[in-house]
Amino acid sequence: MTRLRSAPTLETERLVLRQYCKEDFRPHHAIVGDPEVMRYFSGPTISAEDCWRRMAASVGMWSLLGFGGWAVTRRDDGCLIGTASLFNAWRALEPQFGEEPEMGWIFATEAHGQGIASEACRSVLDWADANLQPIPIWAIIAPDNQPSLRLAARLGFERLDDSVYNDEPTAVLRRPPQR
């Protein structure tokens, strides 16, 4: 495996997944600052400070781990509509994920119900299958977040356990190694 230092550009029928840039900060903060988008996360929204840190971490993980996050934009107008990421958060959670990546996704409400998250996440997983050693990929999802649980199942994730993370019920999912 050749370790990448920045996100490769991935293109789908409707989307371009690319490296984050500074100009993505305000549009990304608008997404994670929307209570409807964040209703299944531990807080009602993400502050500007935490948004900036997460975005910077998403970029920096590429250099550290050879995988990280993508800014998801619409192909037709370049508008940022979400994020899809492979990362390691070293969560205090059982089971431990260790060095194996975790996958996460967050999309603007305008993108919900259109198959956009599925399209973006499949692109990320196809990239992972082609570029990373065959390894499991983890995800955590709030048990009430039925749309994300259904998406995870379509992506090949299996629900392994129900746990507690940050005092919130959490479903722990794992996608077996591919190939």
QUIPEHU-V413023 format. One record per residue. RES is the residue in one letter. PSI is psi in degrees with one decimal (none if undefined). D_CENTER is the distance of its C-alpha to the mean C-alpha in Angstrom with 2 decimals. Layout:
# QUIPEHU-V413023
RES:PSI:D_CENTER / RES:PSI:D_CENTER
This chain:
# QUIPEHU-V413023
M:130.5:21.40 / T:123.7:21.59 / R:121.6:19.29 / L:150.7:17.81 / R:-7.0:18.07 / S:162.1:15.85 / A:130.4:13.25 / P:151.9:15.24 / T:128.6:15.51 / L:136.7:14.50 / E:138.0:16.43 / T:-175.2:16.62 / E:-43.0:19.35 / R:-8.0:17.98 / L:156.5:15.17 / V:123.1:14.88 / L:125.8:11.75 / R:172.1:13.15 / Q:141.4:13.42 / Y:148.2:13.24 / C:164.9:16.83 / K:-37.5:18.72 / E:-11.4:19.45 / D:-12.4:15.87 / F:-55.4:16.31 / R:-44.9:18.33 / P:-38.2:16.50 / H:-41.5:13.13 / H:-34.7:15.20 / A:-36.9:16.75 / I:-52.1:13.57 / V:-6.0:12.64 / G:0.6:16.43 / D:116.2:16.90 / P:-31.5:17.95 / E:-41.2:17.29 / V:-40.0:13.55 / M:8.6:13.48 / R:-23.1:16.08 / Y:3.3:14.24 / F:170.9:13.10 / S:-19.3:15.88 / G:165.5:17.22 / P:-32.6:18.19 / T:176.0:16.42 / I:130.7:15.20 / S:162.6:18.12 / A:-42.3:18.51 / E:-47.9:18.98 / D:-35.4:15.85 / C:-47.1:13.86 / W:-44.0:15.66 / R:-43.5:15.08 / R:-41.1:11.30 / M:-44.1:11.49 / A:-40.2:14.15 / A:-39.0:12.42 / S:-41.0:9.55 / V:-45.4:12.66 / G:-27.2:14.72 / M:-30.3:12.73 / W:-44.8:13.81 / S:-38.0:17.33 / L:-39.7:17.13 / L:-17.3:15.24 / G:7.2:15.20 / F:164.0:11.44 / G:-142.8:8.85 / G:159.6:6.84 / W:139.0:8.18 / A:127.1:9.86 / V:120.1:10.23 / T:154.2:13.93 / R:135.2:16.61 / R:-39.2:18.94 / D:-30.9:22.05 / D:-1.3:21.84 / G:6.8:19.05 / C:131.4:17.74 / L:123.1:14.26 / I:-1.1:12.69 / G:-171.3:8.99 / T:145.8:5.92 / A:132.0:3.52 / S:150.5:3.46 / L:130.9:6.04 / F:174.6:7.97 / N:117.0:10.96 / A:-2.9:11.76 / W:53.6:15.12 / R:144.1:15.02 / A:81.7:18.49 / L:143.7:17.83 / E:135.7:19.72 / P:155.4:19.23 / Q:140.8:18.17 / F:-17.0:15.43 / G:-134.7:17.48 / E:-6.3:16.53 / E:140.3:14.25 / P:153.6:10.54 / E:146.0:7.99 / M:141.7:4.82 / G:157.9:2.43 / W:144.3:3.13 / I:130.1:6.39 / F:146.9:9.41 / A:150.3:12.99 / T:-33.4:15.60 / E:-18.1:17.39 / A:-10.1:14.77 / H:144.5:14.86 / G:13.2:17.03 / Q:2.3:17.26 / G:8.7:15.11 / I:-44.1:12.94 / A:-42.1:9.57 / S:-45.7:11.30 / E:-45.4:12.58 / A:-47.0:9.52 / C:-37.4:7.74 / R:-38.9:11.29 / S:-43.6:11.74 / V:-44.9:9.04 / L:-36.3:10.64 / D:-41.8:13.98 / W:-45.7:13.54 / A:-44.0:12.72 / D:-33.7:15.72 / A:-21.8:17.89 / N:-15.1:17.19 / L:157.3:16.46 / Q:149.8:19.05 / P:108.2:18.78 / I:157.1:16.83 / P:153.0:15.09 / I:133.0:11.34 / W:163.3:10.64 / A:149.3:8.74 / I:138.5:10.34 / I:140.1:11.09 / A:133.1:14.13 / P:-24.8:16.96 / D:-8.8:17.96 / N:73.6:14.75 / Q:-39.6:16.36 / P:-42.7:14.45 / S:-35.0:11.10 / L:-40.0:13.40 / R:-42.2:15.15 / L:-47.3:12.21 / A:-42.5:11.23 / A:-42.6:14.97 / R:-29.4:15.27 / L:-3.2:12.70 / G:8.4:14.96 / F:141.8:13.54 / E:135.7:16.56 / R:117.2:17.01 / L:-36.8:18.83 / D:158.9:19.65 / D:130.6:19.67 / S:-171.1:19.56 / V:129.6:19.65 / Y:127.6:17.26 / N:43.2:18.52 / D:18.7:21.26 / E:140.8:19.08 / P:139.3:19.10 / T:128.9:15.96 / A:131.6:15.45 / V:124.2:14.52 / L:155.4:13.46 / R:133.5:13.90 / R:121.0:13.89 / P:158.3:17.15 / P:142.5:17.80 / Q:164.6:18.53 / R:none:21.68
